[in-house]
Amino acid sequence: MALMQQGLTIRLKGDNTITLTGGDNNYYVGATLEECSDVTITGGGSLTLGGGNNGNTMFLMTHQPSESVMLTIKDCTVNASPFSDDYKENLTVDNATLRGKQLSIGRQLVLKDCYVSKPAGAGFENGMLTVGGQYWYGEFEILPSGGMRGDVNGDGQVNAGDVSELYAIILGTDTTNAGKADLNANGNLNAGDISELYSIILAK
């Protein structure tokens, strides 16, 4: 399946599956988004891509400006592996489930009200998930966190781990969960957010 459109919204209803068939499909992908500046997959349903060796891949071939948001997965479940090849695409996962193998999306990964559950302790660098400073080529899973305020690292708890994550975000060493770090909602990431997080923890 190939899509070419600006500002496209795909609304999922129920469970949806796209499966590659035929004898010569090992070099193809389940869906290609070509020259699309802003695509949102939402709707509360699910989408599963499969078939062939690479049939679960959602290929992002956009060549858009690096600041454009390419793909947003919001309030739904997608079983596919977003992949890009020009290091400009952005992926936002917003209160959604995303599962696949070898996430490789280019420029930026933004997590809103969700977290990387697999692999544990994952970071993000140069368009890929990392573990211990090494690129991760295996299976990954991003799950909704339930929107708990102060849960910066998205593990479903608010504790010292979130303080460490917030420091890493402010220092710029790990920006995976930066979308959840502006706890005082002033548009800046700084010591004020650290103070706010301590207040949340002490109030528990």
RAMO-V463199 format. One record per residue. N is the residue number from 1. RES is the residue in one letter. PHI is phi in whole degrees, -180 to 180 (none if undefined). PSI is psi in whole degrees, 0 to 359 (none if undefined). OMEGA is omega in degrees with one decimal (none if undefined). Layout:
n:N res:RES phi:PHI psi:PSI omega:OMEGA
n:N res:RES phi:PHI psi:PSI omega:OMEGA
//
This chain:
n:1 res:M phi:none psi:127 omega:178.3
n:2 res:A phi:-121 psi:135 omega:-179.8
n:3 res:L phi:-125 psi:138 omega:176.8
n:4 res:M phi:-138 psi:101 omega:-178.9
n:5 res:Q phi:-164 psi:147 omega:176.1
n:6 res:Q phi:-88 psi:137 omega:176.0
n:7 res:G phi:60 psi:47 omega:-177.5
n:8 res:L phi:-88 psi:133 omega:173.4
n:9 res:T phi:-117 psi:124 omega:177.6
n:10 res:I phi:-107 psi:117 omega:-178.5
n:11 res:R phi:-103 psi:118 omega:-178.3
n:12 res:L phi:-90 psi:128 omega:174.2
n:13 res:K phi:-122 psi:124 omega:-177.3
n:14 res:G phi:71 psi:198 omega:-179.1
n:15 res:D phi:-97 psi:126 omega:-176.5
n:16 res:N phi:-122 psi:138 omega:-178.6
n:17 res:T phi:-133 psi:134 omega:171.9
n:18 res:I phi:-118 psi:117 omega:-176.2
n:19 res:T phi:-124 psi:126 omega:175.7
n:20 res:L phi:-73 psi:136 omega:178.5
n:21 res:T phi:-127 psi:170 omega:-179.4
n:22 res:G phi:103 psi:166 omega:-174.3
n:23 res:G phi:-83 psi:342 omega:-174.0
n:24 res:D phi:-124 psi:61 omega:-176.7
n:25 res:N phi:-117 psi:9 omega:-173.5
n:26 res:N phi:-69 psi:344 omega:-177.2
n:27 res:Y phi:-105 psi:10 omega:-177.2
n:28 res:Y phi:-110 psi:167 omega:-178.7
n:29 res:V phi:-120 psi:163 omega:-176.5
n:30 res:G phi:-71 psi:324 omega:-179.4
n:31 res:A phi:-151 psi:140 omega:177.1
n:32 res:T phi:-123 psi:127 omega:176.5
n:33 res:L phi:-106 psi:105 omega:-172.5
n:34 res:E phi:-107 psi:127 omega:175.8
n:35 res:E phi:53 psi:39 omega:177.3
n:36 res:C phi:-105 psi:122 omega:-175.2
n:37 res:S phi:-81 psi:335 omega:-176.3
n:38 res:D phi:-158 psi:108 omega:-179.8
n:39 res:V phi:-120 psi:132 omega:176.5
n:40 res:T phi:-121 psi:128 omega:172.9
n:41 res:I phi:-108 psi:121 omega:-173.4
n:42 res:T phi:-152 psi:193 omega:171.9
n:43 res:G phi:112 psi:352 omega:176.9
n:44 res:G phi:88 psi:348 omega:179.0
n:45 res:G phi:-91 psi:202 omega:180.0
n:46 res:S phi:-135 psi:155 omega:175.8
n:47 res:L phi:-135 psi:127 omega:178.0
n:48 res:T phi:-123 psi:127 omega:175.9
n:49 res:L phi:-105 psi:143 omega:-179.9
n:50 res:G phi:-164 psi:178 omega:180.0
n:51 res:G phi:102 psi:140 omega:179.4
n:52 res:G phi:67 psi:185 omega:178.6
n:53 res:N phi:-73 psi:329 omega:-174.2
n:54 res:N phi:-122 psi:19 omega:-173.1
n:55 res:G phi:-66 psi:344 omega:179.4
n:56 res:N phi:-91 psi:9 omega:-177.7
n:57 res:T phi:-88 psi:134 omega:172.2
n:58 res:M phi:-106 psi:101 omega:-170.5
n:59 res:F phi:-87 psi:124 omega:179.8
n:60 res:L phi:-101 psi:108 omega:-178.7
n:61 res:M phi:-123 psi:82 omega:-167.8
n:62 res:T phi:-111 psi:319 omega:-177.4
n:63 res:H phi:54 psi:38 omega:177.6
n:64 res:Q phi:-92 psi:168 omega:175.7
n:65 res:P phi:-56 psi:147 omega:-172.6
n:66 res:S phi:-64 psi:337 omega:-178.3
n:67 res:E phi:-84 psi:354 omega:-178.4
n:68 res:S phi:-76 psi:144 omega:174.9
n:69 res:V phi:-87 psi:115 omega:-172.7
n:70 res:M phi:-81 psi:307 omega:-170.3
n:71 res:L phi:-136 psi:127 omega:174.5
n:72 res:T phi:-120 psi:127 omega:174.9
n:73 res:I phi:-111 psi:115 omega:-168.8
n:74 res:K phi:-135 psi:129 omega:172.3
n:75 res:D phi:55 psi:41 omega:180.0
n:76 res:C phi:-157 psi:184 omega:177.3
n:77 res:T phi:-122 psi:128 omega:177.5
n:78 res:V phi:-126 psi:120 omega:175.1
n:79 res:N phi:-103 psi:87 omega:-176.6
n:80 res:A phi:-165 psi:167 omega:-177.5
n:81 res:S phi:-117 psi:97 omega:175.8
n:82 res:P phi:-59 psi:133 omega:-176.1
n:83 res:F phi:-144 psi:139 omega:176.2
n:84 res:S phi:-139 psi:166 omega:-175.6
n:85 res:D phi:-128 psi:3 omega:-179.9
n:86 res:D phi:-120 psi:9 omega:171.3
n:87 res:Y phi:61 psi:29 omega:178.4
n:88 res:K phi:-119 psi:343 omega:-174.3
n:89 res:E phi:-76 psi:149 omega:177.2
n:90 res:N phi:-117 psi:144 omega:177.1
n:91 res:L phi:-124 psi:128 omega:173.5
n:92 res:T phi:-116 psi:127 omega:174.8
n:93 res:V phi:-113 psi:115 omega:-170.9
n:94 res:D phi:-121 psi:106 omega:179.0
n:95 res:N phi:50 psi:45 omega:-174.9
n:96 res:A phi:-135 psi:167 omega:173.7
n:97 res:T phi:-108 psi:130 omega:177.8
n:98 res:L phi:-134 psi:122 omega:179.7
n:99 res:R phi:-129 psi:145 omega:177.8
n:100 res:G phi:179 psi:203 omega:179.6
n:101 res:K phi:-137 psi:131 omega:179.4
n:102 res:Q phi:57 psi:76 omega:173.4
n:103 res:L phi:-68 psi:124 omega:-179.3
n:104 res:S phi:-147 psi:91 omega:-169.7
n:105 res:I phi:-114 psi:2 omega:173.3
n:106 res:G phi:103 psi:258 omega:-165.2
n:107 res:R phi:-92 psi:309 omega:-169.1
n:108 res:Q phi:-146 psi:139 omega:172.7
n:109 res:L phi:-117 psi:123 omega:178.8
n:110 res:V phi:-117 psi:126 omega:178.3
n:111 res:L phi:-110 psi:126 omega:177.3
n:112 res:K phi:-122 psi:121 omega:-179.5
n:113 res:D phi:52 psi:39 omega:175.2
n:114 res:C phi:-157 psi:172 omega:-176.5
n:115 res:Y phi:-151 psi:161 omega:176.7
n:116 res:V phi:-85 psi:109 omega:179.5
n:117 res:S phi:-89 psi:337 omega:178.8
n:118 res:K phi:-145 psi:126 omega:-0.3
n:119 res:P phi:-77 psi:151 omega:-179.8
n:120 res:A phi:-63 psi:140 omega:177.5
n:121 res:G phi:72 psi:23 omega:-175.9
n:122 res:A phi:-70 psi:145 omega:169.6
n:123 res:G phi:-115 psi:189 omega:179.8
n:124 res:F phi:-143 psi:128 omega:-177.7
n:125 res:E phi:-154 psi:134 omega:176.7
n:126 res:N phi:52 psi:40 omega:173.6
n:127 res:G phi:86 psi:2 omega:-177.5
n:128 res:M phi:-134 psi:155 omega:169.8
n:129 res:L phi:-69 psi:149 omega:179.2
n:130 res:T phi:-132 psi:153 omega:173.0
n:131 res:V phi:-134 psi:121 omega:-179.4
n:132 res:G phi:60 psi:32 omega:179.5
n:133 res:G phi:82 psi:2 omega:-179.9
n:134 res:Q phi:-110 psi:143 omega:178.5
n:135 res:Y phi:-63 psi:141 omega:-177.7
n:136 res:W phi:-103 psi:119 omega:-177.8
n:137 res:Y phi:-105 psi:1 omega:-176.3
n:138 res:G phi:-92 psi:198 omega:-179.5
n:139 res:E phi:-71 psi:146 omega:177.4
n:140 res:F phi:-133 psi:160 omega:177.8
n:141 res:E phi:-149 psi:128 omega:174.0
n:142 res:I phi:-115 psi:128 omega:-175.2
n:143 res:L phi:-125 psi:155 omega:174.7
n:144 res:P phi:-64 psi:144 omega:179.6
n:145 res:S phi:-98 psi:353 omega:-178.6
n:146 res:G phi:88 psi:1 omega:174.7
n:147 res:G phi:71 psi:28 omega:-179.5
n:148 res:M phi:-70 psi:121 omega:-177.7
n:149 res:R phi:-65 psi:131 omega:-178.7
n:150 res:G phi:94 psi:350 omega:179.4
n:151 res:D phi:-82 psi:73 omega:-172.7
n:152 res:V phi:-67 psi:321 omega:-178.9
n:153 res:N phi:-88 psi:358 omega:171.4
n:154 res:G phi:70 psi:28 omega:-179.4
n:155 res:D phi:-96 psi:9 omega:178.7
n:156 res:G phi:85 psi:6 omega:178.8
n:157 res:Q phi:-135 psi:158 omega:174.5
n:158 res:V phi:-120 psi:109 omega:-174.7
n:159 res:N phi:-159 psi:199 omega:-176.3
n:160 res:A phi:-61 psi:332 omega:177.9
n:161 res:G phi:-62 psi:327 omega:178.4
n:162 res:D phi:-73 psi:327 omega:175.9
n:163 res:V phi:-63 psi:313 omega:178.6
n:164 res:S phi:-61 psi:318 omega:179.8
n:165 res:E phi:-65 psi:319 omega:180.0
n:166 res:L phi:-65 psi:318 omega:175.7
n:167 res:Y phi:-59 psi:316 omega:-179.2
n:168 res:A phi:-63 psi:322 omega:179.6
n:169 res:I phi:-67 psi:314 omega:-178.7
n:170 res:I phi:-64 psi:322 omega:178.9
n:171 res:L phi:-78 psi:348 omega:178.1
n:172 res:G phi:83 psi:12 omega:-178.7
n:173 res:T phi:-86 psi:342 omega:177.2
n:174 res:D phi:-155 psi:108 omega:-176.2
n:175 res:T phi:-107 psi:16 omega:-176.7
n:176 res:T phi:-56 psi:317 omega:-176.0
n:177 res:N phi:-107 psi:27 omega:-176.2
n:178 res:A phi:-60 psi:332 omega:-179.0
n:179 res:G phi:-66 psi:347 omega:-178.5
n:180 res:K phi:-111 psi:10 omega:-170.7
n:181 res:A phi:-96 psi:343 omega:-178.2
n:182 res:D phi:-81 psi:74 omega:-170.9
n:183 res:L phi:-73 psi:332 omega:177.2
n:184 res:N phi:-95 psi:5 omega:171.3
n:185 res:A phi:54 psi:41 omega:177.4
n:186 res:N phi:-106 psi:6 omega:177.4
n:187 res:G phi:85 psi:1 omega:179.9
n:188 res:N phi:-127 psi:152 omega:176.0
n:189 res:L phi:-111 psi:110 omega:-175.5
n:190 res:N phi:-160 psi:197 omega:-176.3
n:191 res:A phi:-61 psi:334 omega:177.9
n:192 res:G phi:-61 psi:325 omega:178.2
n:193 res:D phi:-72 psi:327 omega:176.6
n:194 res:I phi:-66 psi:316 omega:177.7
n:195 res:S phi:-61 psi:319 omega:179.5
n:196 res:E phi:-64 psi:320 omega:179.4
n:197 res:L phi:-65 psi:318 omega:177.2
n:198 res:Y phi:-61 psi:322 omega:178.7
n:199 res:S phi:-64 psi:320 omega:178.5
n:200 res:I phi:-64 psi:316 omega:-178.7
n:201 res:I phi:-66 psi:317 omega:-177.4
n:202 res:L phi:-70 psi:336 omega:-179.0
n:203 res:A phi:-82 psi:352 omega:-177.4
n:204 res:K phi:-70 psi:none omega:none
//
